[in-house]
Amino acid sequence: MLVTFIVLIHLTGAVLAGMALMKVRTPQGTLAWGLSLLVVPYLAIPAYWILGPSRFEGYVSARRGGDDKLRAAVGDVEAEARRFQAEIPETRGGIRAIERLARMPVLRGNRTHLLVDGEEAFPSLFQGIERARDYVLIQFYTIHDDRVGRKLRDLLVDRARSGVRVHLLFDRIGSRSLPRRYVRILREAGVEVSAFLSSRAWIRQRFRPRIQVNFRNHRKILVVDGREGWLGGLNASVAYLGEDPRIGAWRDTHLHLEGPSVAGLQLAFLEDWHWSTGTVLSLDWTPRPVEADEAVLILPSGPADPVETANLMIHHAIHGARDRFWLATPYFVPDEGILSALELAVLRGVDVRLLVPSSADVPLVHLAKLAVLPRLLRAGVAVHRYSAGFMHSKAFLVDDRAAAVSTVNLDNRSLRLNFEITALLLDPGAVLRVQSMLEADLARSEPVTAAELDARPTIERVAARGAYLLAPIL
């Protein structure tokens, strides 16, 4: 019996190694999974089932199966949107490629407002919810049952009791500490609530553990009546007001959006809701341009896409830069392709600046980051360490032509495994506002030097390299 069990385990490991060879996207990941499944299948098999897949086939199938229902609910939203398509010269960074990634054009007729830190973002979000008269679509990766989370809950309860349709989506892993009572209060008031899971079989068992944890919905979206939208880095927690004693001051960025591009946020939420619940929402898709007339593109990304959308977006931004590429990211664990793209940008004479936190809420990610910074510093990248608190902002700037506010981190999880969303801003005024924000952040930062990193104890440098080997699952 024992011999049969051992043979079956090794045969299963061999079969999964073959699957990894065909499905894992990177050579490093393929080699790591293949060797571990063949050599230590007892440990590697359960790990592969949990962390191995890099494409969310279930979501792809659901999207394909629900296409008819989704099309009926959305109508000809793309044709309607094209009435507001912005005329962006193709020489401005190859915008057609990004439009094809987004499956939507850059739209004019928008107004954007940067929301710097929780003191600006939460009042804007909460006031937007209070303005809702028809429906609220709201999505967070993390919701905590604290002062901010309860304020959010009470607002949603109030809107639902006033006859507004309220739909709340949260990630089951990111919101794993959310108590059942929190959700029960919402449902009793008429709020439609769903957790985003990786298997529909588990959706009907909403609060039980699940095996698949690889695919997470990291989007933060609020849409009010199809007229206004919000996205960015903040979750519903007092930590984003700097009130977590373990982390302290918190630096983050959100974006308020009005105009036709709100449809992009709404469409991303609609697909996630359809996957999570099997239902299609009836929403308002009428474009409503505003006088500000800013050009904006909403770019959803995730493991159900036919290509690595977020990864390609970052590569395109780096390669398109001619004068400068500035990037703020809290989690910087790039692969070889991004490292090489940044080095090449410096060789082209581009001013490349990287803004990262001085510490991290995830120590292993912080350690892995230290393994790649010396290489970038020697190449000529200016690395800055934010020193006025924990920097969680996700934004980039390309010359004076484009800027982005995003949920995307520069790590394998965000670029390949998480569902994310980005607002690409192409209006000169909006780009200037992002530039001013990043300049203020850089003024609160300290330069990092190669000599400083090289002077670290040998054991720390070895540990950093070991942590970087785990980059595919960080």
Residue pairs with C-beta under 8 A, 6 or more apart in sequence:
9 41
9 42
9 45
10 41
12 41
12 45
13 37
13 38
13 41
13 44
13 45
14 37
14 38
16 33
16 37
16 41
16 44
16 45
16 48
16 52
17 33
17 34
17 37
17 38
20 29
20 30
20 33
20 34
20 37
20 48
20 52
21 30
21 34
23 53
23 54
23 55
24 30
24 33
24 52
24 54
25 54
25 55
25 308
25 416
26 335
26 472
28 335
28 472
29 54
29 472
32 472
33 44
33 48
33 52
36 43
36 44
36 47
37 44
37 45
37 48
49 211
49 212
50 211
50 212
50 213
50 214
51 213
51 214
51 473
52 214
53 212
53 214
53 215
54 214
54 303
54 416
54 417
55 303
55 304
56 198
56 215
56 302
56 303
56 304
58 198
58 199
58 200
58 275
59 215
59 275
59 302
59 303
59 304
60 304
62 200
62 274
62 275
63 70
63 271
63 274
63 275
63 304
66 274
66 280
69 274
69 280
70 270
70 271
70 274
70 280
72 280
73 270
73 280
73 281
73 282
73 283
74 267
74 270
74 283
74 285
75 285
77 263
77 267
77 285
78 103
78 104
80 285
80 286
80 287
81 104
81 105
81 107
81 260
81 263
81 287
82 105
83 287
84 107
84 108
84 109
84 260
84 287
84 289
85 105
85 106
85 107
85 108
86 105
86 106
86 107
86 108
86 295
86 426
88 95
88 106
88 295
88 426
90 96
92 401
92 402
92 426
93 316
93 317
93 320
93 398
93 399
93 401
93 402
94 316
94 320
95 106
95 297
95 426
97 312
97 316
98 106
98 297
98 299
98 313
98 316
98 424
99 105
99 106
99 297
101 299
101 301
101 307
101 309
101 312
101 313
102 264
102 297
102 298
102 299
102 300
104 263
104 264
104 267
104 297
104 298
105 297
106 295
106 296
106 297
106 424
106 426
107 259
107 260
107 261
107 287
107 295
107 296
107 297
108 260
108 289
108 293
108 294
108 295
109 259
109 260
109 287
109 289
109 290
109 293
109 294
110 257
110 258
110 259
110 260
110 261
110 289
110 290
110 292
110 293
110 294
110 295
110 296
110 427
111 257
111 258
111 259
111 290
111 291
111 292
111 294
112 255
112 256
112 257
112 258
112 292
112 294
112 296
112 423
112 425
112 427
112 430
113 124
113 255
113 256
114 253
114 254
114 255
114 405
114 433
114 434
114 437
115 121
115 124
115 230
115 232
115 253
115 254
115 255
115 256
116 252
116 253
116 437
117 250
117 251
117 252
117 253
118 148
118 234
118 240
118 241
118 242
118 250
118 252
119 241
120 254
121 230
121 232
121 234
121 240
121 252
121 254
122 148
122 151
122 234
122 240
122 241
124 230
124 254
124 256
125 222
125 230
125 254
126 151
126 152
126 155
128 222
128 224
128 228
128 230
128 256
129 136
129 138
129 152
129 155
129 156
129 159
129 222
129 224
130 155
130 159
131 224
131 225
131 228
132 159
132 164
132 166
132 224
132 225
133 164
133 225
134 164
134 165
134 225
134 226
134 284
135 164
135 165
135 166
135 167
135 224
135 225
135 226
135 281
135 283
135 284
136 156
136 159
136 164
136 165
136 166
136 167
136 222
136 223
136 224
137 167
137 221
137 222
137 223
137 266
137 269
137 273
137 281
137 283
138 152
138 156
138 166
138 167
138 168
138 169
138 221
138 222
138 223
139 168
139 169
139 170
139 217
139 219
139 220
139 221
139 222
139 269
139 272
140 169
140 170
140 171
140 174
140 175
140 220
140 235
140 236
141 170
141 171
141 174
141 175
141 216
141 217
141 218
141 219
141 220
141 235
141 407
142 170
142 171
142 174
142 175
142 235
142 236
142 237
143 149
143 152
143 170
143 175
143 178
143 182
143 235
143 236
143 237
144 175
144 177
144 178
144 235
144 236
144 237
144 238
144 239
145 177
145 178
145 179
145 182
146 237
146 238
147 238
147 243
148 236
148 237
148 238
148 240
148 241
149 178
149 182
149 236
149 237
152 236
153 182
153 185
153 186
156 166
156 168
156 186
156 189
156 191
157 185
157 186
157 189
157 191
159 166
160 166
160 186
160 189
160 190
160 191
161 189
161 190
165 192
166 190
166 191
166 192
167 191
167 192
167 194
167 269
167 273
167 281
168 186
168 191
168 192
168 193
168 194
169 193
169 194
169 195
169 196
169 217
169 269
169 272
169 273
169 276
170 178
170 193
170 195
170 196
171 195
171 196
171 216
171 217
171 218
172 195
172 196
172 197
172 210
173 213
173 216
174 216
174 217
174 218
174 235
175 195
180 207
183 193
183 206
186 193
187 193
192 277
194 203
194 206
194 273
194 276
194 277
195 203
195 206
195 207
195 276
196 216
196 217
196 272
196 275
196 276
196 419
197 203
197 210
197 276
198 210
198 212
198 213
198 214
198 215
199 210
199 212
200 275
200 278
202 208
202 210
203 276
203 277
214 417
215 302
215 303
215 417
215 418
215 419
216 413
216 417
216 418
216 419
217 272
217 418
217 419
218 407
218 414
218 418
218 419
218 420
219 231
219 268
219 269
219 272
219 300
219 407
219 419
219 420
219 421
220 230
220 231
220 232
220 233
220 234
220 235
220 254
220 407
220 421
221 229
221 230
221 231
221 265
221 268
221 269
221 421
222 229
222 230
222 231
223 229
223 262
223 265
223 266
223 269
225 284
226 262
226 263
226 266
226 283
226 284
226 285
226 286
226 288
227 258
227 262
227 284
227 288
228 256
228 257
228 258
228 262
229 256
229 257
229 258
229 261
229 262
229 265
229 266
230 254
230 255
230 256
230 257
231 254
231 255
231 257
231 265
231 405
231 406
231 407
231 421
231 423
232 252
232 253
232 254
232 255
232 394
232 405
232 406
232 407
233 252
233 253
233 254
233 330
233 392
233 393
233 394
233 406
233 407
234 240
234 252
234 254
237 244
238 244
239 247
239 250
240 250
240 252
240 392
241 250
242 248
242 249
242 250
242 389
244 250
246 361
247 361
247 389
247 390
248 389
248 390
249 388
249 389
249 390
250 389
250 390
250 392
251 386
251 388
251 389
251 390
251 391
251 392
251 393
251 441
252 392
252 393
253 328
253 393
253 394
253 395
253 405
253 437
254 405
255 405
255 423
257 265
257 296
257 423
258 288
258 290
258 292
259 287
259 288
259 289
259 290
259 292
259 294
259 296
260 287
260 288
260 289
261 296
261 297
261 298
261 423
263 285
263 287
263 298
264 297
264 298
264 299
264 300
265 298
265 421
266 283
266 285
267 300
268 298
268 300
268 421
270 280
270 281
270 283
271 300
272 419
273 279
273 281
274 280
292 427
293 427
294 425
294 426
294 427
294 429
294 430
295 425
295 426
295 427
296 423
296 424
296 425
296 426
296 427
296 430
297 423
297 424
297 426
298 421
298 422
298 423
298 424
299 309
299 313
299 421
299 422
299 423
299 424
300 309
300 419
300 420
300 421
300 422
301 309
301 310
301 313
301 408
301 419
301 420
301 421
301 422
302 309
302 310
302 418
302 419
302 420
303 416
303 417
303 418
303 419
304 419
308 415
308 416
310 408
310 414
310 415
310 416
310 420
310 422
311 337
311 338
311 415
311 416
313 408
313 422
314 338
314 396
314 408
314 410
314 415
315 337
315 338
315 341
317 325
317 396
317 398
317 402
317 404
318 325
318 338
318 341
318 342
318 345
319 341
319 344
319 345
320 398
320 402
321 345
321 348
321 350
321 352
321 398
321 399
322 348
322 350
322 399
323 350
323 351
323 399
323 400
324 350
324 351
324 352
324 353
324 397
324 398
324 399
325 342
325 345
325 350
325 351
325 352
325 353
325 396
325 397
325 398
326 351
326 352
326 353
326 355
326 396
326 397
326 435
326 438
327 353
327 354
327 355
327 395
327 396
327 397
327 410
328 355
328 356
328 391
328 393
328 394
328 395
328 396
328 438
328 441
329 354
329 355
329 356
329 394
329 409
329 410
330 356
330 357
330 360
330 390
330 391
330 392
330 393
330 394
330 409
331 360
331 362
331 365
331 369
331 409
331 410
331 411
331 414
331 474
332 354
332 356
332 369
332 372
332 409
332 410
332 411
333 365
333 368
333 369
333 372
333 410
333 411
333 412
333 468
333 471
333 474
334 342
334 372
334 410
334 411
335 412
335 415
335 471
338 410
339 372
339 375
339 376
342 352
342 354
342 376
342 379
342 381
343 375
343 376
343 379
343 381
345 352
346 352
346 379
346 380
346 381
351 382
352 380
352 381
352 382
353 381
353 382
353 383
353 384
353 442
354 376
354 381
354 382
354 383
354 384
355 384
355 386
355 391
355 438
355 441
355 442
355 445
356 369
356 383
356 384
356 385
356 386
356 391
357 366
357 385
357 386
357 390
357 391
357 392
358 385
358 386
358 387
358 391
358 446
359 366
359 390
360 366
360 369
360 390
361 390
362 474
364 467
364 470
364 474
365 411
365 467
365 474
367 463
367 464
367 467
368 464
368 467
368 468
368 470
368 471
368 474
370 453
370 456
370 460
370 461
370 464
371 461
371 464
371 465
371 467
371 468
372 468
373 383
373 448
373 453
374 450
374 453
374 454
376 383
377 383
377 448
377 449
377 450
377 453
378 450
382 447
383 447
383 448
384 442
384 445
384 446
384 447
384 448
385 445
385 446
385 447
385 448
386 441
386 444
386 445
387 444
387 445
387 446
388 444
388 445
391 441
393 441
394 405
394 406
394 407
394 408
394 409
395 403
395 404
395 405
395 406
395 434
395 437
395 438
396 403
396 404
396 406
397 403
397 431
397 434
397 435
397 438
400 428
400 431
400 432
400 435
401 426
401 431
402 424
402 425
402 426
402 431
403 424
403 425
403 430
403 431
403 434
403 435
404 422
404 423
404 424
404 425
404 434
405 422
405 423
405 425
405 434
406 420
406 421
406 422
406 423
407 414
407 420
407 421
407 422
408 414
408 415
408 420
408 422
409 415
411 471
411 474
412 471
412 472
412 473
412 474
413 473
413 474
414 420
425 431
425 434
467 474
